């Protein structure tokens, strides 16, 4: 017994030591790592590099522009997942890269032509003399390119893999030039000139004599991406400020701190000693989450914050599930020590299934998504893994240690009350009908708005494009001043909402870039003329440039996002069907998920909320939140099907929902509180983001209680050959 108590004391001491190290690292950092302020922030939170190129080709198509934008996005992807590329005016392409500290390196990488050619001696001579020549192979013949180090001489190399056609060409050119040099030309420079010793088959080659591994890595990346379809000339590059303003970070941090404290208080009030211990482990979780994001150089944006909020909610949820189970064990008359052990054991399957299902979605979105989608997925995946570890390992070790040290009175834990006997299956029929009507009515407003307002949805400039104004003032304004004094003037003059106008300062100048929905420009009374006059009258400002800009969310990004979401949904359905031995569980979960997304989308339609990056983040958050809540109820239904042998499916569903009802309320409450504080303290764009998350939380709680169980009951008893009432 003494040994057990000593070990318990050591566990508690070790926990506080680790927590202290995590807090110290987050505040002060270790070297250039760990400090929270070292976390990369996206364009929306911190700003970055904006570079504009002018197309030099005389003839080109829109397809050429789209291909060029896509390849620039790929090149930016080497540095961050959160860059954006869009058309600006006629014949211009602008790329924005967040959190830039190495602007020159990035500008050089973006400007590389990316043209790779293999030349035999005769054609090399023609190339060197500026004559027309024929390349034996080009970048189109390359299947892959990876950096490496030659183990024989430690030389930095790039390993090339040819496609089938390229392998055949490479074998032909090496066969014809044994003893001669084959020149490898990249970006109009000779990067390697090996002498052919023998004919080379197999489809592999190397570029050697590269000065550093970093250079080899850059070369391999650009070769994989290939040449840009269009010739571009850099005409402008600026360091720009955050699009959400300086207050976005500070208010989000304040909201996060206040929200976490309120969550701790709620957990302690409801669950007493276990709630206190959960708060301790959640504190460690929060700091570890930021440390890991720092370690992996994750770029944090507003959608990334959504991923963090969701993962915090799931971390709380895991503890709520465990403590609810402990209370049930105490109600059954089990001792505290055994109740704690049984509570963790009984909660394990629900926690793992819920988190693995969401993790599947995160991995698929991370692999196939781009930009905002990938950023959301990375922060969510990190949070899920850490939340499971803290709940199942840290909380369990601490709780067992406290019990061993004598905190084993039932009054410190609370005892579950007898669950109510609400007939959710009966109510579910009416809820489903009501939800369908709301969705139908909501979507009917799209053609109404199309006719009355010109667009079915209030698409943000990220989707629909808009107008970019570069304005020079007679003094420097910071973002807070611009948002409070200049944006309202533009908003009134153009007749557009302030939330739809983004602001970017240009470092070292008095210029500010305003981006907003497309302004009419067809006379003295046009929106453009009114805005220019208002800026002159109020600020004596000069509009230096006014350009139309395309959406930064390209067709490719949209396609990738849809593919990723559909694939993630299919994989989640398969996982649920396998784990629960019934495809109807998976089908019900997916239908409930579609229901939640559709309801929140109706909110976007009816209230004309801006549909852009934040909308994507909100929808993905709701997907993760909804599927997790559904799994908890399905886990209890699965368990009760084994325990309640001689009863009906209806009774099993009602009992299961009643047993998990408090869990649903408490988890929704804690997540709701965090997002509500974000809404109260946030800037305009943060408020819009937060209000849709609030809608998603409420809809998720509603559907998990009123839709999922009754829907599974309907499928089980009404659909299929085995449909019958037990």
ABEGO torsion letter per residue (X at the ends): XAAAAAAAAAAAAAAAAAAAAAAAAAAAEBEABGBAAABBBBAAAAEEBBBBBBBABABBBAAAAAAAAAAAAAAAAAABAABBBBBBEBGBBBBBBBGBABAAAAAAAAABAGBBBBBBAAAAAAAAAGBBBBBABBAAABABBBBBBBAAAGBBBBBBBBBAAAAAAAAAAAAAABGBBBBBBBGGBBABBBBBABBBBGGBBBBBGBABAAAAAAAAAAAAAEBBABBBBBABBBBBBBAAEAAAAAAAAAAAAAAAAAAAAAAAAAAEAAAAAAAAAAAAAAAAAAAAAAAAGBBBBAAAAAAAAAAAAAAAAAAAAAAAAAAAAAAAGBBAAAAAAAAAAAAAAAAAAAAAAAAAAAAAAAAABBEAAAAAAAAAAAAAAAAAAAAAAAAAAAAAAAAAAGBABAAAAEBBBBBBBBBAAAAAAAAAAAAAAAAAAAAAAAAAAAAAAGBABBBBAAAAEEBBBBBBBABBBBAAAAAAAAAAAAAAAAGBBAAABBBBBBBGBABBBBBBBBBBBAEAABAAAAAAAAAAAAAGBBBABBBBBBBABBAAAAAAAAAAAAAAAAAAAAAAAAAAGBAAAAAAAAAAAAAAAAAAAAAAAAAGBBBBAAAAAAAAAAAAAAAAAAAAAAAAAAAAAAABAABBAAAAAAAAAAAAAAAAAAAAAAAAAAAAAAAAABBAAAAAAAAAAAAAAAAAAAAAAAAAAAAAAAAAAABEAABBBX
